[in-house]
Amino acid sequence: MSTDAGNLEHLTFENGDVRLHAVAAGPTDGPVVILLHGFPEFWYGWRKQIGPLAGAGFRVVVPDQRGYNTSSKPKGIARYRVRELVSDVVAMIEQSGRPQVYLAGHDWGAIVAWAVAAWHGEYVARLAILNVPHPGVMFRFLLTHPGQLRRSWYMFFFQMPRVPELLFSAWNFRAGVQSLMRTSRPGTFAPEDLAQYRAAWAKPGAVTAMINWYRALFRYPGNFRVGRVEVPTRILWGRRDAFLHSSLATVSDRQCTRSELIWFDQATHWLHLEEPEAVNSALIRFFSPDSKA
């Protein structure tokens, strides 16, 4: 597997009947950083961050979130409510043996990270968010901003039964691949990267489980009831995001007591893959124990 991560360890975390696969790197006694991927990725989405963060002395843990790749894929839409997803991260933190961790999330992983920090802030030393708004902000924008509603059309399409799975999987996952390619800068996803994604999507039950995150989002309104975030926060945002309007970042910044918003003018939704050196530098500086929050 081609990855910048170097030598990886494979770990298993348990949360009730859910088993979470994760990769890890870095010194076992280093401060723990947990990186949460989004849709339609898996741990491999953080491949350009794992090595540099581990090299900076962090113990980097990157799970396949529930429903993805080799982690458990529980049946039923209710098993993908945000509180269920948050409970997975809390279980990982508790099993890490650390009282607190540094937490970063991209896309859906950022939604989970927002909620972990808001509901269980005692576990989070610092929070980094990549290109996803605070869930409460997202809910308001979907109700009041037609432009964002148009960009989010796929969320509503995913509410249909069976059809989204069939379309996503058809022709060797052509729709999934095209979505990645169309919304990123040229060269962001190499052929060998797309082969890794296809292999993860082909796991039995994976596509339905991945899409169930979206189905649960609208069926359980409590998913959006994420309060103010008190832990120190950095929001990294690519201005050329095809899915999310940039104003979401500014409003989300106001949902934090201590925060900073950092713009990436030339980056898209996939800024951690397009601007890895700048993103890695920002994360390492922010997560360093001696840095100012």
N, C-alpha and C positions, 0 to 999 in steps of 0.2 A: 504493500500500500504506500503510495506516495504521499508523504505528509511532512510538514515542518516540525512535527511534535517530537521527533527523536524516539528514544526508547519509552514505550508505554507499558504501564501496568494495567491489569484488568481487575476490577473490583465488583463486588455485588453488595447492594444495600437492600434491606427488606422493610416493607411497610405493610403489615398485615399479610394479605395474600399476594401483594405486588412485589415482584423482584425487579430491581433496577440495576442494569449493567452500567458501569462507568469505566472510563479510562482515567489514569492518574499519572502524574509525572512530578518530578521535583523532590526535594528533601522531605522525608517523612516527618521531620520535626519543624518544618517551615510553616508560616501562617497559611491557613487554608483559603484558597480561592475556588469557589464553585461557579462554573460557567454553564448557563442554561440556554440551549439552542431553541430555535423556533421551527415553524413550518416552512418547507417540508424537509428539514434537515435532520440530523442526529448529531452525536458527539463530534463527528467529522467536520461539522460547520465551524468549529473553533480551531481547526488544524493549524492556523497561522498564529494563534495566540498561545497555544499550550507550551511550545518550546521556549519562547522568550520569557514568559511568566515563570516557568520552572527555572530557567537560567538566572532569573533575578532573585531566586531563593524562596519562591512560593511553592507550597504543596498544591498543585492544580488538580482539581477533580471535575470531570466533565461527564455527566450522565447522559445516557439515552433516556429521555423522559418517558413516562408510561405511554404505551401505545407505539413507541418508535423502535425500529431496528430490533435489537435482541432483548429489550426489556419486556415485562409482562404487558399483555394486551387484554385487560379485563373486558368482559362483555357488558353492554348497556351504556347508553349515553350518559346516565347519571354518574358513572364512574369517572367522567372527565370534567366534572365541575371544578371551578378554580380552587375551591377549598380542598378537594381531593388532590389536586396537583400540588398545592402548597404543602399538604401533609407529607408528600413524598420528600420535598426539600427539607422540611423540618426533621424528618426521620434521618436523612443523610447527615444533617448537621449534628444531630444527637449521636449518631453512630461514628462520627468522625473523632469524637473525644475532645472537641474544642468547644469552649463556651460561646464563641462567636466566630463567624467567617466573613470573608469579603465575598460579595455576591454580585454577579454580572449576568444580564440577560439580554438576548436579542430577539425581536419579533415576539412570538408567543412566550418564549422564555422570559422576555422582559415583563409581560403581563404577570406571569407567576412571580417574578422577582419583586415587582411593585407590591403585590399582595403579601408576600412573605415579610417585606420590610414594614408594611403598614400594620399587619396583624401580629407579627412576631418579631418586632424590632429588637427585642433583647438578644436575638441570635445573630443580628447583622451589624458588623462593625461599620461597613460602608457599602453603598449600593451604586452600581454603575448600570445605566440603562442605554441600550442602543436601539434607536429608531422604532420605538413604540410608546404611545402616550400612556399616561395614567389612565386606568380603566374608567374611572368616573368621567374624565375628560372625553374619552372616546365615546362613551354613551351619549353625552350631551351633543357632541358634534354630529353623531349619526342622526339625531333628532332635529337638529337645527341648521346644518350646513349641507345643502344639496350637492355641492362639489365633492365633499367627503363621502356622501352616500353613494355617489356614482363610482368613486374609487373602490368602494367596499362591496361592489355588486357580488363578488364571488362568495362573500360570507353568507349571503342570502341564498345563492345557488346551492351552497353546501347543506342547506337545511333539507333538501329533497332526499328521499330515500333512494339508495342504490345507484341512481344515475350519476352522481358525482364520482363514485368509485369506478364505474364503468368507463367514464370519460377519462379520468386521470390515468387509468391503467392501460388504456387502449394503445396499440401500436408501440409496445415497449415503453410505456410511460411518456409518450411524446408530449402530452399536455403539460406534465410536470416539468420536463426538460425545457420546453419552450417558455414556460413562465419564468424559470430561472434566467434563461438566456436573454429574453426580451427586456427584463427589468434591471439588468446589470450592465456594467461597462464591458465592452468587448474584451474577451480573454479572462474574465473573472472565473469562469467555470471551465476548466480544461476537460478534454474527453475522459481522462482517467478519473477526474472528480465526478463527472456524471455517471460513470460506471459504478462508483461507490454508492451514489444516491439510488440508482436503479436497484442495486442489490439489497439495500435497506428497505426500499418500497415493496420489493417482491416477497418479503417475509410474510408468512401466512397471517392474515388479519390486520396487517400494518396499515393499509390504506384506509380501511373503515375506522380504525382506532384514531388515526391522524385527523380524519375529517370529523370524528365525534367531538373533538375539542371545540370545533365551531358550532356543532349542533347543540352542545351543552351550553355554550356561551349565551345564546338567546333564550333558551328554555328555562334557565334558572337565573332570574334577575339579580340574585345576590352576587353573581359574578362581578357585577359592576360596582358593588358597594364597597369600594376600597377607600379607606380614609386617608387623611393627611399623613405624609411620611416624615418622621422626625429624625431618622438617621441621616448622616451626611451623604449626599447624592450627587453624582455627575451624570448628566444626560449628554450623550454623544449622538449627533443627528446629521445624516446625509441629506442635504437640501434637495437632491434630485430623486427622492423617493417617489416611485410610481403609485404606491399604495396609500400613503399617508401624507396629508398636507402639513407643511412646515409649521403652520401656526399651532398645531397640536403640541409641538415641543415647547413653545413659549408658555402656553397655558398650563401644561404639565409641570413646568418649572415652578409655577406658583403654588403647586400642591405640596411643595417640600419646604421644610423649615430652614434647612441648610443645603443649598444646592448651587450648581454651576452648570450652565448650558454651553456646550462646545459644538460649533458648527463645522461641518465638512462640506465646503461649497461644491466640490466636484463629485462627491460620492452619492450613491443611490441608497436604496434600502439595505444593500449588502456592504456597507462601509467597512466592516471588520475584515472582509476579504479583499476589498479594493484599496484600502488605505491601512494595511496591517501595521506598518511601522509607526504611523502616527497614533493609531488606536492602541497599540501595545505600549507605547511611551506614556500615553494618557492614563492607561490602567495601572501601569507600574508606579507612576508618580502618585496617583491617587490612593493606591492600596499600600504604599510604603508607610510603615508605622510612624515615621517621624515627619510625614507630610502634614500640612495644615488642612483641616477639613473645610 
